[in-house]
């Protein structure tokens, strides 16, 4: 006997096949789209990094030109054709063809719009080059950063006379914690300290205490001049600048508390609790203008040879900026920390960087302390004129030989 099914034509199977095909198609399209987006992101990242590498190549070539300028343009060599070419290229600061005009690269002509970065066979598709390199030998400021137990020696070198400096410190990137939820709502936590507090009592968002030490001399000097003051002139002075809600904006190295027998107060500097990174005059929280004395043996500062040692205390990181003035006129640093503005390209991606080159930096680090240890230190002091009174104390040599 045969049975016959009616009304079943495979509609359910057809719908299952259709929906399965749609699901597989959606998964496939999503996967392909994800792959394409990842590929585009990787390509963009590669081109961006390659453009940055091109810009850094321009900075390195600018360093070569600066070093060549310093080595060849000395004394009688300033009149040579090579020196004149380098000086013309490096002292303008506005043209993009600094490297081309300097002539330090073979195969690069002064009329070239850009300088190709040499590549390996596999990197030719990146088409790397730096398109604009500007060098400014003489700058309006000296910028740097400090970490605990470090200092920076700033050469106060200029072709023009100057009689005061301005130091600014603590920028936006130095802020460690957000104080917007505090009662004051300010970015900087200031106080009224005139004495040195404990390290643990120093708030994280308080700018560092700055020690600025002036060392200078005139056309000639004796070593004893660094320990002497003569009629208002001095070759050595130090100030300890404490950030505060009150204080002075201008002062003098004559306020050095080490040279006073009556004053023990530190120099309070009025700081801005709500400074802004976009403001021209308030990129740093604290600012102090310091009058410089004349060097010993000089009636003015025309023969001044000066250095400024900058140190920070009570804070982990501190950015600072130093400028020089002759009364109210800005004085430029002369080839102390040239600025290099470089723009690099990879295909149609561009990156631009601004670098500073330390021309006066020494390979020998500054001596920060007479004794530098990582552990504890035991000291025993004894003053006597009798040999028999000598007592080594509790500080014994416990070093043993292996």
Secondary structure by P-SEA (a helix, b strand, c coil): cbbbbccccaaaaaaaaaaaaaaaaaaaaaaaaaaaaaaaaaaaaaaaaaaaaaaaaaaaaaaaaaaaaaacccccccccaaaaaaaaaccccccccccccccccccccccccccccccccccccccccccbbbbbcccccccccccccbbbbbcccccccccbbbbbccccccccccccccccccccccccccccccccccccccccbbbbbbbbccccccccccccccccccccbbbbbbbccbbbccccccccccccccccccbbbbbbcccccccccccccbbbbbbbcccccccccccccbbbbbbbcccccccbbbbbbcccbbbbbcccbbbbbbbbbcccbbbbbbbbbbccccccccccccccccbbbbbbbbbccccccccccccccccccc
